């Protein structure tokens, strides 16, 4: 008898994040080594890195990493013209890459350090919302051009290949930051292409994700009402926009956001005390379209903070570890111990409960000034 075959690997994709809560910047070597330890979790169709504290000499300017598919010269000229009309460009350059790296048909990558020049009705927008509006324009209106990173003093580097291939291509070990997140992709329902690799970014919010978001359609339509448009052909994109909406624009803490994206079941809410029952019922009713269904784990970062979160019944693994000021988050404990064997503490968080790392007060002040 021939047994039915299921080609999906439901435990794939490798996630890793490390933060120095003292604000100390370090290069990407440790992160690359951790990802090598989880090579079997990917299939070579996507890898990437996010780095915070990356551009201290331009820390007051938004840095746009723009990907130009097929080295489309018309797209590059249109991007240049659009940015020149809407921003002061203080510096721009091709992102350095290693031509000998083991990648196939890479796009052109260019970075622009810019300051908003708001005109007309756009003057009512905050700088952040103005940047989002212009990023969405490029991603939806300029063929073959995609902004893959748009925050200050940080950047995303990603593409098609294993993480170590992408690290070699972008020469990641030359960069330094106080937070690093990384991803090894094993796509199941979406294509493996350069723009669809993780991390996903809007402003300084980045997300790496393992799993599948079965509520993608509902989540996507809800976010479109707030001016976020998904163009990168993968479900994870909604996560980045959801965190920006809830935490930056609506100023909700991650402790509350976790209960919106991964809320307790109704039967659990029914047995809570009246105060908590009212809170969780309100969150579920007001933010019903942002409930993230399906098996998933994310590591999310923005300046000053990194956290990990799983779906409410923990269908995807995540492990946390600490060593002094270092906080680690990973799909596997083995990846953490590969780069830090003698941990002070290691644990597995409960489903729907965030593991949160924040910069110490003095370090945070230094980063945001």
Order of alpha helices (4+ residues) and beta strands (2+ residues): beta-beta-alpha-beta-beta-alpha-beta-beta-alpha-beta-beta-alpha-beta-beta-beta-beta-alpha-alpha-alpha-alpha-alpha-beta-beta-beta-beta-alpha-beta-beta-alpha
